[in-house]
Amino acid sequence: MVDYAEYSQARFGKMKVLVIGGDGYCGWATALYLSNKGYEVGILDNLVRRFWDMELCVETLTPIAPIQQRLKRWHELTGKTIDLFIGDITNYEFLSKALHQFEPSAIVHFGEQRSAPFSMIDREHAVMTQVNNVVGTLNLLYAMKEDFPDCHLVKLGTMGEYGTPNIDIEEGYITIEHNGRKDTLPYPKQPGSMYHLSKVHDSHNIHFGCRIWGLRATDLNQGVVYGVLTEETGMDELLINRLDYDGVFGTALNRFCIQAAVGHPLTVYGKGGQTRGFLDIRDTVRCVDLAIANPANSGEFRVFNQFTEQFSVSDLALMVEKASHAMDLTVEVKHLDNPRIEREEHYYNAKNTNLLDLGLQPHYLSDSLLDSLLNFAIQYKHRVDESQILPKVKWHR
């Protein structure tokens, strides 16, 4: 197996990776990780995630410094510089200019609105999500087609594209026999929100760009990510990552940990049988690195299911309850009417072998729940706004 990063560095000097959305949760941890590994890294971000916090009157549990201050501290600690491009990729002129200035060998694309509840607030938020995500990715594909055809796109997808089918979920493709004929086709998609629907559109558009224009891309269909600490974000509080717990951007696991820390009942939506794939933020950054180091071929649209474990919502609540008792926290589990339209009991068996075959060594939730979540929840519980914990957005039939 060829390490593309080492090959590129030997031939061209440092490999250059542009992280779009590098001020966000996954993007920030990834940018620092790649920089620490020796890649030449640029961050491109419109900083809109910070604006959405203000719009919703919420704050991440952990205090997040301005991006310029974060990058300055990173340089002070490591001597490494990360270039910064502030702008919106729905603006093609800005995007093209930034790409020509940085000239990346690989592009890691996290630059999308990533919350299902946010996309379901109303028509305006649904349209904004679709335009931001689909148009931004289309602009990127055209920019690559025109001027960077050999650049490798590593795009963050989501396991939510698949929905919850009553058959095993394959990695991107499924072989079908029909009326005596056989073909391998993209796996059927059943998104459950306007956000997830936008990611399906992205996948189709990227697949088109690879088939028709000969681009190379890896779609990382990521599960639910948890954790605050990576080696890099733990170097200094100015480098700390987000921990969202509110009803719009917070995950169920984050919400449960914050509820345990402040003595609030753990709020399970509906029956709690909703099952999804999960992974540690330390595995997210490693998966991206593995995809960059082992790039797709020209014309190839490659799909990796990026998760390490599967849990139901009730599983998570029980795990947090058990870990909380070990820390002498008193918690109870409470079931709420589900604000979403989703199956609350279903079959779920997704494949995830591609990244493991490339060398991913997973972290497991049972080993990191206290260190990476509950301890942070307790440390920063003075920042918790309990009025933001319960759901405020409902899926209406």
C-alpha positions in Angstrom: 0.0 0.0 0.0 1.5 3.4 -1.1 1.4 6.2 1.5 0.4 9.0 -0.9 1.4 11.7 1.6 5.0 10.3 1.8 5.1 9.8 -2.0 3.9 13.4 -2.7 6.2 14.9 -0.1 9.2 13.0 -1.6 8.3 14.2 -5.1 6.8 17.6 -4.6 7.7 18.7 -1.0 5.0 18.9 1.6 1.6 17.7 0.5 -0.9 20.6 0.6 -4.4 19.9 2.0 -7.2 22.5 2.1 -9.7 21.9 4.8 -13.0 23.5 3.9 -15.0 24.1 7.1 -11.9 24.0 9.2 -13.3 26.2 11.9 -16.0 23.7 12.7 -16.0 20.6 15.0 -14.6 17.9 12.7 -12.8 20.4 10.5 -10.8 22.0 13.3 -9.6 18.7 14.8 -8.7 17.5 11.3 -6.8 20.6 10.3 -4.6 20.4 13.5 -4.1 16.7 13.1 -2.9 17.0 9.5 -0.7 20.0 10.3 0.9 18.0 13.1 1.5 15.1 10.8 3.5 17.3 8.4 1.0 18.3 5.8 0.9 21.9 4.6 -2.6 22.9 5.7 -5.0 25.6 4.7 -8.4 26.4 6.3 -11.2 27.8 4.2 -14.3 28.8 6.2 -17.0 31.5 6.2 -17.3 31.3 10.0 -21.1 31.0 9.7 -21.3 28.3 12.4 -20.5 31.0 14.9 -23.3 33.1 13.5 -25.8 30.3 13.8 -25.0 30.0 17.6 -25.9 33.7 17.9 -29.0 33.2 15.8 -30.2 30.4 18.1 -28.9 32.2 21.3 -26.8 29.1 22.3 -23.1 28.5 23.1 -21.0 25.4 22.8 -20.2 24.0 26.3 -16.5 24.6 25.7 -15.3 28.2 25.1 -14.2 28.7 21.5 -11.7 31.4 20.7 -11.7 33.4 17.4 -10.1 31.5 14.6 -7.2 33.9 14.2 -6.4 33.5 17.9 -6.6 29.7 17.6 -4.2 29.6 14.7 -1.8 32.0 16.4 -1.7 29.8 19.4 -1.1 26.7 17.2 1.9 28.4 15.6 3.3 29.4 19.0 3.0 25.8 20.3 4.2 23.9 17.3 6.0 26.4 14.9 3.6 25.3 12.2 1.5 27.7 10.1 -2.0 27.1 8.8 -3.1 29.4 6.1 -6.6 31.0 6.5 -9.1 31.9 3.7 -12.3 33.5 5.0 -15.1 33.3 2.6 -18.1 31.3 1.2 -17.7 28.5 -1.3 -21.1 29.4 -2.8 -19.2 32.4 -4.1 -17.4 30.7 -7.1 -15.0 33.7 -7.7 -13.8 33.6 -4.1 -13.4 29.8 -4.1 -11.5 29.7 -7.4 -9.2 32.5 -6.2 -8.5 30.6 -2.9 -7.8 27.4 -4.7 -5.3 29.0 -7.1 -3.6 30.8 -4.2 -3.2 27.6 -2.1 -2.9 25.0 -4.9 -4.0 21.9 -2.9 -3.2 18.3 -3.7 -6.2 17.2 -1.7 -9.4 19.0 -0.5 -11.2 17.9 2.7 -14.7 19.2 2.5 -16.5 19.7 5.8 -18.0 23.1 4.8 -21.7 22.3 5.1 -24.7 23.0 7.4 -24.7 19.7 9.3 -27.8 19.7 11.6 -31.0 17.9 10.8 -33.1 19.9 13.3 -31.7 23.2 11.9 -32.7 22.2 8.4 -36.2 21.4 9.6 -36.9 24.6 11.5 -38.9 26.2 8.6 -38.8 26.8 4.8 -36.0 29.4 5.2 -33.6 27.1 7.0 -34.4 24.2 4.7 -33.6 26.3 1.6 -30.5 27.7 3.2 -29.3 24.2 4.0 -29.9 23.0 0.5 -28.3 26.0 -1.2 -25.3 26.1 1.1 -24.5 22.4 0.9 -25.5 21.6 -2.7 -24.3 24.8 -4.4 -21.1 24.9 -2.4 -20.2 21.4 -3.4 -21.2 22.0 -7.0 -18.9 25.0 -7.2 -16.1 23.0 -5.8 -16.6 20.2 -8.4 -16.6 22.8 -11.2 -13.4 24.4 -9.8 -11.7 21.1 -9.7 -12.9 20.2 -13.2 -11.6 23.5 -14.7 -8.3 23.8 -12.9 -7.5 21.0 -10.4 -8.6 17.7 -12.1 -6.0 15.6 -10.3 -6.8 17.0 -6.9 -8.4 14.3 -4.6 -11.7 15.4 -2.9 -12.3 13.9 0.5 -16.0 14.8 1.2 -17.8 14.3 4.5 -21.0 12.4 3.8 -23.3 10.9 6.4 -24.6 7.5 7.3 -28.0 9.3 7.5 -28.1 9.2 3.7 -29.0 5.5 3.9 -31.9 5.8 6.4 -32.9 2.6 8.1 -33.5 -0.1 5.5 -34.6 -3.6 6.4 -31.5 -5.0 4.8 -27.7 -4.7 5.5 -26.2 -1.3 4.5 -23.3 -1.7 2.2 -20.5 0.8 1.6 -21.9 3.0 -1.1 -22.9 0.4 -3.6 -25.0 -2.7 -3.8 -25.0 -5.6 -6.3 -28.6 -6.3 -7.6 -29.9 -9.2 -9.7 -33.1 -8.3 -11.5 -34.9 -10.3 -14.3 -31.9 -12.4 -14.9 -29.4 -9.5 -15.1 -26.9 -8.3 -12.6 -25.3 -4.9 -11.9 -23.6 -3.0 -9.1 -25.4 0.3 -8.4 -25.3 3.1 -5.8 -27.0 2.0 -2.6 -30.6 3.3 -2.3 -31.0 6.4 -0.2 -33.7 7.2 2.3 -32.8 10.5 4.0 -34.8 11.6 7.0 -34.4 15.4 6.9 -33.7 18.3 4.6 -30.1 18.2 5.7 -29.6 14.5 5.0 -31.4 15.1 1.6 -28.8 17.7 0.7 -26.0 15.2 1.4 -27.7 12.7 -1.0 -27.7 15.4 -3.7 -24.0 15.9 -2.9 -23.2 12.3 -3.4 -25.0 12.1 -6.7 -23.3 15.3 -7.9 -19.8 14.0 -6.9 -20.5 10.6 -8.5 -21.4 12.4 -11.7 -18.2 14.5 -11.6 -16.1 11.4 -11.3 -18.0 9.4 -14.0 -18.3 12.2 -16.5 -15.2 14.5 -15.8 -12.8 11.9 -14.5 -12.5 13.5 -11.0 -11.3 11.5 -8.0 -13.3 11.5 -4.8 -13.8 9.7 -1.5 -17.2 10.1 0.2 -16.9 9.4 3.9 -20.3 8.5 5.2 -19.7 9.4 8.8 -21.7 8.2 11.8 -22.3 10.3 14.9 -19.1 11.8 16.2 -18.4 12.2 19.9 -15.5 13.5 22.0 -13.6 16.7 22.6 -10.0 15.7 22.9 -7.5 14.9 20.2 -3.8 15.1 20.9 -3.7 18.5 19.2 -6.9 20.1 20.6 -5.8 19.0 24.1 -2.5 21.0 23.9 -4.1 24.3 25.1 -7.5 25.6 26.0 -7.3 28.0 23.1 -7.3 25.0 20.8 -10.2 23.2 22.5 -13.0 21.8 20.3 -16.7 22.3 20.4 -19.2 20.3 22.5 -22.7 21.1 21.3 -25.5 20.0 23.6 -28.5 22.1 22.5 -31.6 20.8 20.9 -30.6 21.9 17.4 -26.9 21.1 17.0 -26.3 18.8 20.0 -26.2 15.0 19.6 -28.1 12.7 21.9 -24.9 11.5 23.5 -23.7 15.0 24.2 -27.1 15.9 25.6 -27.1 12.9 27.9 -23.7 13.8 29.3 -24.6 17.4 30.0 -27.9 16.4 31.5 -26.0 14.0 33.8 -23.6 16.7 34.9 -26.3 19.2 35.9 -28.8 16.7 37.3 -31.3 16.8 34.5 -33.1 13.6 33.4 -31.7 11.9 30.4 -34.2 12.6 27.6 -34.7 9.7 25.3 -36.8 10.5 22.2 -39.7 8.0 21.8 -38.9 4.3 22.4 -35.2 4.8 22.1 -34.6 2.0 19.6 -33.2 4.4 16.9 -29.8 2.9 16.1 -26.9 4.6 14.4 -23.1 4.3 13.8 -20.7 6.2 16.1 -17.1 7.1 16.2 -14.6 9.0 18.3 -13.3 12.4 17.0 -9.8 10.8 17.2 -11.0 8.3 14.6 -12.5 10.9 12.4 -9.2 12.7 11.9 -7.4 9.4 11.3 -10.0 8.3 8.8 -9.5 11.5 6.8 -5.7 11.0 6.9 -6.1 7.4 5.7 -8.3 8.6 2.8 -5.8 11.2 1.8 -2.8 8.9 2.1 -4.6 6.3 -0.1 -6.4 8.4 -2.7 -9.1 7.3 -5.1 -8.1 6.8 -8.7 -9.0 9.2 -11.5 -12.7 8.7 -12.4 -13.4 6.8 -9.1 -16.1 7.7 -6.7 -15.2 5.8 -3.6 -17.5 5.4 -0.5 -16.4 4.5 3.0 -18.8 4.1 5.9 -17.0 5.9 8.6 -18.0 4.6 12.0 -16.7 2.1 14.5 -19.6 1.0 16.7 -23.4 0.9 16.6 -25.7 2.0 19.4 -29.3 2.7 20.0 -30.4 5.9 21.8 -31.4 3.7 24.8 -28.0 2.0 24.7 -26.4 5.5 25.0 -28.6 6.5 27.9 -27.8 3.3 29.8 -24.1 3.8 29.2 -24.2 7.4 30.4 -26.3 6.3 33.4 -23.7 3.6 34.4 -20.7 5.9 33.9 -22.5 8.7 35.9 -23.1 6.3 38.8 -19.4 5.5 38.9 -18.8 9.3 39.4 -21.5 9.5 42.1 -23.9 11.4 39.9 -27.6 10.7 40.3 -29.4 10.4 37.0 -32.7 9.1 35.7 -33.9 8.2 32.2 -37.0 9.9 30.9 -38.8 9.2 27.6 -40.2 12.2 25.6 -42.5 12.3 22.6 -40.3 12.1 19.6 -40.1 15.4 17.8 -38.8 13.6 14.6 -40.5 11.4 12.1 -38.4 8.3 12.2 -38.6 4.6 13.0 -38.0 4.1 16.7 -37.5 0.3 16.4 -35.7 -1.1 13.3 -33.1 -3.4 11.8 -29.7 -1.8 11.5 -26.6 -3.5 10.2 -24.1 -1.4 8.3 -20.8 -2.5 6.8 -17.6 -0.6 7.7 -14.6 -2.6 6.5 -12.9 -0.3 4.0 -11.2 2.0 6.6 -10.4 -0.9 8.9 -8.7 -2.5 5.9 -6.6 0.6 5.4 -5.4 0.4 9.0 -7.8 2.2 11.2 -7.4 1.2 14.9 -10.7 2.3 16.6 -11.2 4.0 19.9 -14.3 2.7 21.7 -17.0 4.6 23.5 -16.8 2.4 26.6 -13.1 3.4 27.0 -13.5 7.1 26.5 -16.9 8.1 27.8 -15.6 9.5 31.1 -12.4 11.2 29.8 -13.8 12.6 26.6 -17.3 13.6 27.6 -18.5 13.3 31.2 -15.4 15.0 32.7 -15.7 17.9 30.2 -19.4 18.2 31.0 -18.6 18.4 34.7 -15.7 20.8 34.2 -17.8 23.3 32.2 -21.2 22.7 33.6 -21.3 26.3 34.8 -21.7 27.2 31.1 -24.8 25.0 30.6 -28.1 26.8 29.7 -30.7 24.2 30.7 -33.4 26.0 28.7 -31.6 24.9 25.5 -31.5 21.2 26.2 -35.0 20.1 25.2 -36.1 19.8 21.6 -37.6 22.9 20.0 -37.9 21.7 16.4 -40.5 19.2 15.3 -40.9 17.3 12.1 -44.5 17.9 10.9 -46.4 15.4 8.7 
